[in-house]
Structure formats: C-alpha cells, structure tokens
Amino acid sequence: MKYALLSDIHSNLHALDACLAHAHTQGVERVALLGDLVSYGAFPGEVVARCQKLQQDGAIVLRGNHEELIQTHHINSANPNPSLGSQTAEWTHNQLSPAQRFWLEILPLTAQVDQMVLVHASADAPERWRYVEDERTAGLSLDAACAHPDVRYVFGGHVHHQSLYYRGTGRQLMAFKPAPGVPIPTPKHRQWIATIGSVGQPRDGNPRAMYAVFDSTAAKLTFHRVAYDHRAAARAVREAGLPEFFAQRLETGK
C-alpha cells in the first residue's frame, strides 16, 4: 500500500491542498497526518475541516504539540512573556469551534500500521515532544518503537526537516541524505526512522512544502518537495493580523 505521510501543516491550507493533489498523482492509497495541524497559519478552521474529512475517508490523524497549545487550559495559563507561537495559539483557539478543539484534543499520539509506527515527535516518549534531530535521538525513538517485533519503520515530524536513518549490522544508526523525488529502497530486514518534514512551514531556506510517500509493498520511501502559492499563504497571514515573522517565514522558507 502507498501511504502519503504529512506533518506540521500549521494551518497552511494552500500547502496542504498542493501536497494532497501531488500525492494523488503518486497513486497514494491512504493518508497519514502526523500532527501539528494548526497554529502559525491563517486557515486553522479550514485545515481542521479538511483533516476531519480525510479521517472520515480512512486517513490516520495524530495529535501534535500545537493541538495541545491551542486548548483552553494552555491559553488560560499565566505567561508573562508570551512567545510569537503562543500569540498565534490564542488566535487559532478563537478561530476554532469547541467541537473542532475537542476533536484535536482527543486525537491519538501514535499509531501502528503495517510494520510502521507513526508519531509526531519521538516514539520513546511521544507526550514529551522530544525532537528527533540526530543519531542519538533517532536511536531512542527507533528502539522504543521496535520493541514490538513486527515494527521496521518509524515515521514522524516535529523538526520541520527531512531526514532518514537506518540501523545496519551493528547498533549504531547510519544517516542517509534524501533527495526529493528519488525513491529510496528501505528493505524490511533493517530498521528505519525518518522525519518527513513540514507541509506548512519549511525552515531550510526552501519555501516548497514537504511530505513523503511510503510504499509498504515495494519497501521504498520517497521524500517530496511541492511548489505551491506560498505568497498567497503569506498574504493571508498578514491579512489575518498574525505576526509578520510567520508571513516572511513562508516566503523565505527560513
């Protein structure tokens, strides 16, 4: 089966629709959304509605840390030095209906499907939102997921960049630098962990949206970059009155 793996959409409807359209051309059969559907961008309500429809059609949808940050108990917490992120969390909270916020709040943290563990952050402590950003942290996540003997793959997001590690004959992980659009053989006799990047807020200097396609039958993983109307997404951020920083980030990918 071909899975489209998307994470960190961050209320960017333009990028989400572009990635879903691209995934359709790749013959994807099931969609998995790995958390952080909201915050930062101008279309939280529309993105949540789109994700709810995808879930009704069979998509896997997980909770990220931003699904928690926009909840009432976080918004009402005393914070004498609010960050830009916390300011958008309150704005996002006010754009969502109580029913949408409740749906986000009860999403699962992980899912195990077809030899894969899916998670927003790290599989060893998904509720602590640890970043998988090097061999050591990737190893912690992979070890926890592979405690189940059937698991060979761990796919997550949270770090907003695309990476791939595999375990060879020893215990140490090996990093593999992915190239967009190039299928990578990921044979099942090894263990693999990947971060799939951000749909709605890339941070590597390239504004194109990120996602990945995993073919579980052929055991191949393909990272993708998708051009979309990022200027329109940035313009919507400004029109919504959100901090200028988030508009510029969409324009520059930084």
Backbone as a ProteinNet text record, in pm:
[ID]
protein_1_A
[PRIMARY]
MKYALLSDIHSNLHALDACLAHAHTQGVERVALLGDLVSYGAFPGEVVARCQKLQQDGAIVLRGNHEELIQTHHINSANPNPSLGSQTAEWTHNQLSPAQRFWLEILPLTAQVDQMVLVHASADAPERWRYVEDERTAGLSLDAACAHPDVRYVFGGHVHHQSLYYRGTGRQLMAFKPAPGVPIPTPKHRQWIATIGSVGQPRDGNPRAMYAVFDSTAAKLTFHRVAYDHRAAARAVREAGLPEFFAQRLETGK
[TERTIARY]
83.8	0	87.5	43.2	115	51.7	135	90.5	150.1	67.3	117.9	136.1	257.8	291.1	308	220.7	223.7	227.1	304.4	313.3	329.8	305.2	331	268.1	139.4	64.3	50.9	31.1	30.5	-63.9	-186.9	-294.6	-266.5	-182.6	-149	-230.2	-346.9	-438.6	-382.6	-314.6	-256.6	-157.5	-70.1	31.4	-31.6	-130.2	-195	-261.4	-336.9	-406	-306.5	-195.7	-95.2	-32.5	-3.6	56.4	-42.8	-168.1	-267.7	-286.6	-287.2	-300.8	-179.6	-60.2	61.2	57.2	13.5	6.9	-88.7	-196	-291.4	-224	-133.6	-64	36.3	71.9	167.8	99.1	-32.9	-105.6	-121.3	-120.6	-134.5	-272.1	-271.2	-395.8	-448	-358.5	-401.6	-315.3	-378.6	-310	-287.9	-171.1	-143.2	-96.2	-163.6	-130.7	-68.1	58.8	136	143.1	37.1	27.4	70.1	41.7	60	-16.1	-144.8	-233.2	-251.6	-239.7	-277.5	-161.7	-193.6	-101.8	-21.7	22.7	107.6	34.2	-45.9	-105.7	-245.7	-303.2	-425.1	-553.9	-544.5	-665.6	-684.9	-684.6	-697.8	-831.9	-940.6	-1070.9	-1085	-1037.2	-1046.5	-956.7	-838.1	-747.8	-805.7	-860.7	-919.8	-1036.4	-1119.8	-1232.1	-1181.6	-1075.1	-1017.9	-963.9	-897.9	-839.7	-949	-1055.7	-1168.1	-1229.1	-1239.9	-1292.7	-1197.7	-1068.7	-971.3	-983.2	-1001.3	-1017.1	-1141.7	-1250.6	-1372.7	-1350	-1256.2	-1225.3	-1115.1	-1073.1	-977.4	-839.4	-815.7	-682.5	-653.6	-526.3	-477.1	-443.8	-490.4	-464.2	-413.5	-295.8	-234.3	-231.9	-208.7	-200.3	-54.9	-32	98.8	93.4	206.5	211.4	124.7	108.8	27.4	-121.3	-162.1	-302.1	-329	-223.7	-238.7	-227.7	-137.3	-113.4	-235.4	-324.8	-440.5	-560.1	-542.5	-654.5	-673.2	-793.2	-830.2	-737.9	-700	-618.7	-480.4	-428.4	-299.4	-315.7	-421.3	-443.7	-460.3	-526.1	-552.3	-437.1	-330.6	-215.8	-144.3	-101.1	-29.6	104.3	131	256.8	300.7	391.7	429.8	509.1	568.9	648.7	602.2	486.9	433.2	521.3	544.5	622.3	531.9	594.3	514.6	423.7	476.9	398.2	275.6	293.4	179.5	75.5	121.5	24.7	-60.5	-0.2	-79.9	-167.2	-124.1	-205.3	-337.8	-331.9	-456.8	-545.5	-485	-563.8	-627.4	-549.5	-600.5	-715.2	-697.5	-803.1	-935.1	-928.1	-1050.4	-1111.5	-1034.2	-1087.5	-1158.3	-1133.2	-1186.9	-1312.6	-1403.7	-1523	-1486.8	-1567	-1541.4	-1535.1	-1617.7	-1616.7	-1485.2	-1432.8	-1304.2	-1190.9	-1193	-1087.1	-1093.8	-1214	-1226.1	-1174.9	-1207	-1157.9	-1005.3	-942.9	-796	-741.4	-810.6	-761.7	-760.2	-850.2	-860.7	-793.4	-724.2	-651.1	-543.1	-511.8	-407.1	-267.3	-173.7	-34.5	43.7	5.6	78.7	-19.4	31.2	-45.6	54.1	17.1	99.4	21.8	78.3	10.4	113.4	91.5	168.2	319.6	369.7	512.1	564.6	475.4	515.3	464.3	544.6	495	495.1	382.1	366.4	354	422.9	425.2	460.8	417.4	456	601.4	641.4	776.5	857.5	887.6	970.6	887.1	905.3	823.7	855.2	971.1	1004.3	928.6	882.4	802.6	720.7	621.9	551.1	487.1	446.8	380.6	477.9	607.5	706.9	761.4	721.7	753.1	903.6	980.5	1124.1	1150.7	1254.6	1292.2	1382.3	1353.2	1442.4	1529.5	1650.1	1732.1	1874.8	1909.3	2043.7	2038.7	2154	2157.6	2113.6	2153.2	2120	1969	1904.9	1761.3	1682.5	1734.1	1668.1	1675.3	1788.9	1803.4	1706.6	1685.6	1591.2	1450.4	1410.9	1276.9	1264.3	1365.6	1360.9	1360.2	1441.9	1446.1	1310	1246.7	1116.8	1013.1	1011.8	912.1	937.3	1064.2	1098.1	1097.8	1055.1	1031.4	922.1	836.2	739.3	808.5	814.9	897.8	855.3	732.4	687.4	727.6	769.3	794.6	930.6	933.4	1057.2	1076	969.6	975.7	913.2	977.5	920.7	919.3	802.4	789.6	730.8	795.6	749.9	772.5	740.1	758.2	825.6	766	804	928.5	1028.8	1154.2	1158	1058	1045.3	1157.4	1227.3	1319.1	1310.4	1364.4	1354.1	1485.1	1474.1	1593.3	1558.7	1662.7	1643.1	1765.2	1739.1	1843.5	1805.9	1908	1879.9	1983.7	1944.5	2035.2	2093	2225.9	2293	2315.1	2430.6	2458.1	2487.6	2535	2562.1	2448	2474.8	2371.2	2363.5	2475.2	2480.2	2391.9	2329.6	2247.4	2333.1	2292.3	2358.7	2262.6	2312.6	2229.7	2232.4	2119.9	2108.5	2046.6	2111.6	2059.6	1961.7	1835	1737.9	1741	1707.7	1692.2	1545.7	1485.4	1342.7	1310.9	1205.7	1155.9	1229.4	1329.1	1408.9	1368.8	1308.2	1268.5	1391.2	1381.5	1491.1	1449.6	1522.8	1490.7	1508.2	1408.1	1413.1	1376.3	1467.2	1433.9	1396.4	1307.8	1246.5	1337.2	1453.6	1542.6	1620.4	1612.1	1673.6	1564.8	1607.9	1515.4	1540.8	1431.9	1441	1363.4	1416.8	1342.4	1361.8	1251.7	1255.3	1172.8	1219.7	1134.3	1097	969.8	918.7	907.2	945.4	942.7	807.8	798.7	679	605.5	476.2	391.9	381.4	349.9	306.7	405.2	524.9	622.8	765.4	815	954.3	1051.3	1164.5	1260.7	1403	1416.8	1550.9	1591.7	1523.1	1556.6	1488.1	1400.9	1326.7	1177.6	1099.4	958.2	868.6	919	832.4	791.5	667	612.7	681.5	684.9	749.3	645.6	661.9	591.4	663.6	614.3	679.3	574.4	613	528.6	604	538.8	598	517.6	586.4	525.4	562.2	467.9	498.4	516.2	458.1	472.6	610.3	651	781.7	894.1	858.9	957	1044.9	978.5	1050.2	988.9	1076.4	1034.4	1081.2	990.1	1023.4	986.9	1086.4	1061.5	1026.8	932	890	897.7	922.5	905.5	804.5	707.9	596.1	583.8	592.5	570.4	421.8	395.7	256.8	257.5	140.8	131.6	164.6	293.7	333.8	316.8	319.5	297.4	152.3	58.2	-81.6	-100.1	-32.3	-40.2	17.1	129.1	189.5	97.6	37.7	-53.8	-171.7	-221.5	-333	-292.1	-167.7	-118	-121.9	-75.3	-76.8	-219.9	-308	-446.3	-517.4	-472.6	-533.2	-481.8	-377.9	-322.6	-226.1	-177.5	-79.9	58.5	152.7	285.7	352.1	414.7	480.7	584.7	646.8	750	699	574.2	523.3	494.1	460.8	444.2	579.4	679.4	812.6	871	840.7	893.1	837.5	710.6	653.4	716.2	751.4	809.3	953.4	1025.8	1168.9	1201.2	1110.7	1140.1	1241.2	1254.9	1350.3	1279.9
-119.4	0	124.6	226.7	353.6	451.6	501.1	597.1	735.3	837.5	975	1014.6	1056.8	1094.5	1246	1312.2	1458.8	1500.5	1604.3	1653.6	1804.2	1864	2007	2092.6	2076	2152.6	2298.4	2318.3	2451.4	2549.3	2504.9	2592.7	2651.2	2584.6	2633	2552.4	2604.9	2533.8	2523.8	2628.5	2625.6	2509.7	2494.3	2388.6	2250.3	2238.5	2108.5	2061.9	2149.3	2109.3	2073.7	2147.4	2116.8	1979.2	1947.5	1816.2	1702.8	1723.7	1618.9	1595.3	1702.8	1687.6	1613.9	1647.8	1579.4	1432	1403.8	1264.4	1182.9	1247.1	1177.3	1130.8	1213	1175.6	1062.8	1038.3	933	798.9	795.6	672.1	636.5	736.6	711.4	652.9	554.9	486.4	523.6	573	612.6	729.2	819.3	939	924.4	968.9	975.8	1116.2	1179.8	1315.9	1305.4	1346.8	1318.1	1435.3	1513.4	1612.7	1752.5	1847.3	1990.4	2033.8	2010.5	2054.2	2205.7	2265.4	2406.4	2489.5	2618.5	2725.3	2781.3	2905	2982.2	3035.4	2955.1	2993.6	3052.2	3092.1	3172.9	3092	2959.4	2882.6	2762.4	2784.1	2668.5	2596.1	2670.8	2606.5	2525.8	2584.1	2514.9	2390.6	2401.5	2285.7	2173.7	2210	2106.2	2039.1	2117.5	2058	1963.1	2003.8	1917.8	1788.1	1799	1680.4	1588.6	1646.9	1564.6	1485.5	1549.9	1478.6	1366.5	1393	1288.1	1171.7	1202.5	1095	1011.4	1078	1004.1	911.8	951.4	871	768	754.7	649	694.6	824.9	874.1	850.1	832.3	828.3	972.6	1016.7	1153.8	1149.9	1207.6	1208.9	1350.3	1355.3	1482.3	1526.7	1656	1714.9	1811.3	1870.3	1960.9	2085.6	2130	2250.1	2221.9	2094.9	2062.7	2078.6	2072.6	2096.4	2245	2315.4	2456	2543.5	2500.5	2585.5	2552.8	2458.4	2422.6	2527.1	2532.1	2637.3	2641.1	2524.4	2525.8	2583.6	2569.3	2630.8	2780.8	2818.3	2959	3039.4	2978.2	3048.8	3042	2970.5	2962.8	3097.8	3137.7	3264.1	3256.3	3354.7	3357.8	3503.5	3548.9	3691.2	3728.9	3633	3661.8	3574.8	3606.7	3521.4	3525.3	3408.5	3399	3428.5	3443.1	3460	3339.5	3220.5	3098.8	3097.2	3141.4	3141.4	3244.6	3355	3453.2	3393.1	3315.8	3254.4	3142.3	3079.7	2974.8	3031.7	3148.7	3210.5	3251.7	3307.6	3344.8	3220.1	3113.9	2988.4	2933.4	2937.7	2891.8	2960.6	3089.7	3166.8	3143.7	3088.5	3059.7	2924.6	2838.6	2702.4	2692.7	2607.4	2582.1	2490.5	2490.5	2395.5	2250.9	2216.9	2079.1	2048.3	2144.9	2123.7	2110.3	2195.5	2186.6	2052.8	2005.4	1876.2	1763.6	1769.8	1667.1	1664.4	1781.6	1787.5	1731.5	1759.8	1721.4	1570.7	1499.4	1355.1	1271.3	1334.5	1256	1173.4	1056.3	972.1	1029.7	989	1033.2	945.9	821.6	728	635.5	569.8	464.5	361.5	235.3	128.7	63.2	71.7	22.5	-40.9	-164.4	-223.3	-210.6	-258.1	-253.7	-113.1	-14.6	123.5	167.1	249	330.8	475.1	539.5	680.3	762.8	876.4	959.2	1100.8	1198.7	1336.5	1364.2	1326.2	1357.5	1229.5	1185.8	1066.5	953.5	833.2	719.6	675.4	716.2	670.1	749.1	868.6	946.9	1047.2	1000	1088.6	1209.1	1196.3	1307.3	1415.3	1391	1490.4	1573.6	1540	1620.5	1638.6	1533	1540.2	1548.4	1621.7	1632.6	1515.3	1456.7	1356.5	1431.7	1468	1559.7	1512	1392.7	1338.8	1187	1122.9	976.6	929.9	1004.2	961.1	963.1	1074.6	1084.8	994.6	978.1	884.4	742	708.2	574.1	549.4	651.2	635.3	608.2	682.6	664.6	528.1	493	366.4	247.2	251.9	141.9	121.2	232.4	220.4	159.6	206.2	155.4	9.4	-27.1	-162.9	-262.7	-219.4	-315.4	-413.8	-367.1	-457.8	-526.8	-659.5	-729.4	-708.9	-669.4	-652.5	-517.7	-423.6	-287.2	-278.4	-216	-191.2	-43.6	34.8	174	265.8	380.8	486.5	614.7	674.9	798.8	906.9	1024	1133.8	1268.2	1372.8	1508.7	1592.8	1709.2	1793.4	1878.6	1826.6	1900.5	1987.1	1974.8	2059.8	2038.9	1927.5	1894.5	1744.8	1707.3	1568.6	1495.9	1380.3	1302.7	1154.7	1072.9	928.1	861.6	770.2	690.7	542.9	457.3	314.4	245.3	132.9	54.2	-57.9	-60	-162.9	-288	-347.5	-473.1	-451.2	-330.9	-301.9	-225.2	-164.6	-90	54.5	104.8	245.7	275.7	394.1	434.7	502.4	487.3	549.7	652.4	772	876.9	864.7	893.1	889	1020.8	1091.4	1221.2	1201	1230.4	1207.5	1317.3	1281.1	1377.2	1375.4	1491.5	1495.8	1417.8	1338.3	1267.2	1139.3	1103.5	983.7	871.8	763.6	653.7	590.8	566.3	506.1	365.4	263.4	128.2	120.7	70.5	57.2	-87	-181.7	-324.1	-355.3	-450.9	-478.6	-554.5	-602.8	-670.8	-570.5	-439.7	-335.6	-258	-167.9	-80.4	63.5	138.1	270.9	372.6	493.6	604.1	728.7	798.2	917.6	1028.3	1152	1268.5	1320.1	1349.8	1370.4	1517.2	1606.7	1748.4	1813.1	1940.4	2018.9	2055.3	2026.2	2070.3	2222.1	2279.7	2418.6	2520.6	2477.4	2575.8	2520.7	2502.9	2459	2561.2	2512.3	2602.7	2580.5	2528.9	2500.3	2595.8	2708.3	2806	2781.5	2682.6	2648	2651.4	2739.8	2750.8	2636.9	2547.2	2439.1	2346.6	2300.8	2213.1	2076.7	2012.7	1882	1775.5	1657.7	1540	1418.5	1297.2	1175.9	1072.3	981.6	867.3	740.3	653.1	524	413.7	333.5	217.1	95.7	47.7	-62.2	-194.7	-209.1	-332.6	-340.8	-231.4	-227.5	-192.3	-152.3	-109.1	2.9	111	227.8	354.1	448.1	575.9	688.1	778.4	890.4	1020.9	1106.7	1240	1333.5	1421.6	1514.6	1659.7	1750.1	1894.5	1941.3	2018.2	2056.7	2209.8	2266	2409.6	2440.7	2550.5	2594.3	2746.3	2806.5	2952.4	3002.9	3000.3	3038.6	3189.5	3266.9	3410.7	3438.5	3361.7	3378.2	3336.1	3229.8	3185.8	3292.7	3353.8	3460.8	3583	3614.6	3730.2	3707.8	3586.5	3555.3	3569.3	3534.6	3552.3	3699.6	3785.1	3929.6	3981.2	3938.4	3985.9	3941.8	3829.3	3781	3857.2	3937.9	4013.4	3934.3	3823.6	3742.2	3806.3	3768	3831.1	3821.3	3930.6	3939.6	3829.3	3788.1	3683.2	3558.6	3520.9	3396.3	3411	3531.4	3554.4	3547	3612.4	3611.5	3470.4	3392	3255	3172.8	3193.7	3121.1	3166	3293.6	3346	3300.9	3286.1	3254.8	3109.5	3043	2906.7	2904	3014.1	3020	3061.2
0	0	0	-70.4	-72.4	26.3	117.3	218.3	188.4	197.2	198.7	343.6	379	516.4	521.2	595.7	604.4	751.1	780.2	917.7	917.7	1034	1054.6	944.5	928.6	829	873.1	1001.1	1062.7	992.5	974.8	925.3	787.2	710.3	576.1	473.6	441.5	351.9	210.6	164.5	29.9	17.2	115.7	109.9	125	213.1	232.9	103.5	40.2	-82.3	-192.9	-200.6	-302.9	-278.5	-153.7	-123.4	-147.6	-110.8	-135.1	-285.4	-362.2	-507.8	-565.1	-516.4	-562.8	-523.8	-402.2	-356	-443	-486.9	-573.6	-702	-755	-878.7	-856.1	-730.7	-697.8	-669.8	-684	-660.7	-514.3	-427.4	-282.7	-251.4	-162	-126.1	12.1	98.9	232.9	279.1	352.9	403	552.8	599.6	743.3	777.1	871.4	915.3	1053.4	1065.4	1186.1	1283.1	1292.2	1398	1358.1	1451.2	1427.1	1302.8	1308	1200.2	1203.5	1321.7	1339.5	1394.4	1416.3	1462.7	1345.2	1364.3	1272.8	1149.9	1083.1	956.5	971.2	856.5	855.6	843.3	825.2	795.6	889.9	1020.4	1111.2	1096.6	1086.5	1076.7	949.4	839.2	710.8	707.6	765.1	768.2	855	971	1056.5	984.8	918.6	845	736.5	666.3	561.9	623.4	736.7	801.7	857.4	906.4	953.6	838.2	723	605.8	564	568.4	534.9	631.8	759.4	858.5	828	791.5	756.6	637.3	551.4	431.8	457.2	583.5	616.9	656.2	660.5	696.3	844.7	873	1010.9	1049.2	1165.4	1209.1	1352.7	1375.6	1508.1	1565.5	1696.2	1769	1781.6	1758	1782.7	1899.5	1930.8	2045.1	2024.5	1899.6	1878.1	1894.6	1883.1	1913.4	2063.6	2143.8	2287.4	2320.8	2251.7	2284.6	2260.9	2171.3	2141.3	2230.8	2323.8	2411.3	2522	2576.2	2671.5	2792.4	2846.5	2968.9	2942.6	2820.2	2788.3	2764.5	2694.7	2665.6	2795	2892.8	3018.7	3117.3	3084	3174	3176.9	3295.8	3310.4	3238.5	3152.6	3078.5	3063.9	3151.9	3148.4	3023.4	2955.8	2836.2	2719.2	2665.4	2557.8	2433.6	2375.4	2252.2	2133	2014.4	1893.2	1872.3	1902.3	1886	1976.2	2101.2	2193.3	2151.1	2088.2	2037.7	1926.3	1837.1	1730.8	1785.9	1896.3	1957.1	2005.8	2068.4	2117.3	2000.2	1895.1	1777.1	1715.7	1705.2	1648	1732.2	1863.7	1955.1	1922.6	1898.9	1876.4	1738.3	1645.5	1511.9	1504.4	1603	1600.2	1684.9	1642.3	1722.4	1839.2	1946.1	2055.5	2006.7	1910.4	1859.1	1787.4	1713.1	1645.4	1747.1	1851.1	1952.1	2024.9	2052.3	2121	2031.2	1902.9	1808.9	1808.9	1807.8	1811.7	1942.8	2051.1	2183.6	2204.8	2141	2165.6	2057.2	1965.2	1864.8	1933.2	1880.3	1941.6	1917.6	2002.4	1988.1	1891.6	1878.6	1792.5	1721.6	1618.5	1550.8	1498.5	1504.9	1447.1	1334.3	1214.7	1094.8	1002.7	962.2	852.6	873.2	985.2	1024.4	1050.5	1056.5	1083.1	1219.3	1287.9	1398.2	1350.6	1364.4	1326.6	1453.6	1457.2	1578	1537.9	1615.8	1581.2	1617.9	1739.3	1787.8	1800	1922.7	1942.4	2001.3	1949.3	1992.6	2135	2189.9	2325.5	2431.6	2400.1	2495	2414.3	2341.6	2247.2	2312.8	2438.8	2507	2552.7	2543.6	2587	2470.5	2349.8	2230.7	2211.3	2230.2	2204.8	2054	2018.1	1877.9	1837.5	1722.8	1662.2	1562.5	1607.5	1527.5	1507.5	1557.8	1536.1	1559	1543.5	1555.4	1694.3	1797.3	1932.8	1957.3	1924.6	1949.8	1853.9	1732.9	1641.2	1696.5	1757.2	1814.7	1929	2012.3	2123.9	2071.6	1971	1915.2	1847.6	1769.9	1696.6	1792.1	1896.2	1993	2059.5	2096.4	2163.3	2069.4	1945.2	1850.3	1815.6	1800.5	1758.2	1873.3	1990.6	2098.6	2055.7	1967.3	1906.3	1788.3	1787.5	1688.4	1543.6	1517.7	1379.3	1319.2	1402.4	1354	1286.1	1169.3	1095.1	1060.5	1075	1029.4	1134.3	1155.3	1239.6	1157.1	1144.7	1069.1	1160.4	1161.6	1245.3	1178.9	1253.1	1203.8	1309.8	1341.4	1454.1	1427.4	1355.1	1339.4	1212.6	1127.4	1008	905.8	912.1	803.5	773.8	658.1	614	641.5	706.7	740.5	738.5	724.5	724.7	789.9	880.7	945.1	934.1	929.2	934.2	1021.5	1073.8	1157.1	1071.8	1062.4	984.5	1066.7	1049.4	1119.1	1266.9	1303	1442.9	1506.6	1622.6	1692.2	1646	1589.4	1554.3	1433.5	1436.5	1322.6	1216.6	1092.6	978.9	919.6	895.6	835.2	683.7	622.3	476.6	432.6	342.6	299	183.8	203.7	95.3	-9.6	-131.6	-241.1	-284.6	-305.1	-339.5	-467	-458.9	-576	-610	-533	-561.3	-464.9	-513.9	-423.6	-357.7	-227.7	-151.4	-109.4	-151.2	-103.1	48.2	115.9	262	298.1	271.1	291.1	435.7	449.1	578.9	675	627.3	720.9	806.1	771.7	853.2	926.8	1017.5	1089.4	1043.9	1021.2	959.4	1041.3	1045.7	1108.3	1023.1	997.4	912.2	974.2	953.2	975.5	836.8	819	683.6	644.1	737	704.9	731.5	697.3	725.9	597.8	596.9	484.8	483.5	599.6	601.3	649.2	692.1	737.3	724.3	601.4	583.6	643	691	755.9	706.3	584.7	532.9	421.4	411.4	308.4	175.9	171.1	50.1	85.7	24.3	64.7	18.9	-65.7	-113.8	0.7	-2.5	100.7	98.5	214.6	229.2	265.9	211.1	259.8	202.2	231.6	182.3	146.4	57.7	20.6	56.5	132.6	165.4	98.7	17.9	-46.9	36.5	116.2	209	136.1	18.1	-58.7	-124	-185.8	-251.9	-156.1	-31.3	68.7	13.8	-29.4	-80.1	-21.2	13.6	70.5	-21.9	-54.3	-141.9	-72.6	-53.6	0.3	-116.1	-90.8	-195.6	-147.5	-241.5	-221.6	-325	-280.8	-366.9	-370.5	-489.7	-504.4	-484.8	-418.9	-402.1	-395	-384.1	-382.7	-241.9	-207.7	-72	-49.4	-158.8	-142	-99.7	-155.8	-114.5	30.9	71	210.7	303.6	262.3	343.5	348.6	234.7	231.5	326.8	332.8	422.4	568.5	599.2	736.9	775	682.7	711.2	725.1	633.8	638.2	765.2	822.8	947.5	1068.8	1047.6	1159.3	1245.3	1193.3	1267.1	1255.5	1343.4	1339.7	1202.9	1160.4	1030.4	1010.8	1120.2	1113.5	1041.5	1067.3	1009.3	859.8	816.4	672.2	601.4	660.8	599.4	596.2	698.3	701.6	585.7	551.9	438.2	306.6	297.8	174	153.8	263	252.6	285.8	354.3	399.1	512.2	585.4	698.2	826.4
[MASK]
++++++++++++++++++++++++++++++++++++++++++++++++++++++++++++++++++++++++++++++++++++++++++++++++++++++++++++++++++++++++++++++++++++++++++++++++++++++++++++++++++++++++++++++++++++++++++++++++++++++++++++++++++++++++++++++++++++++++++++++++++++++++++++++

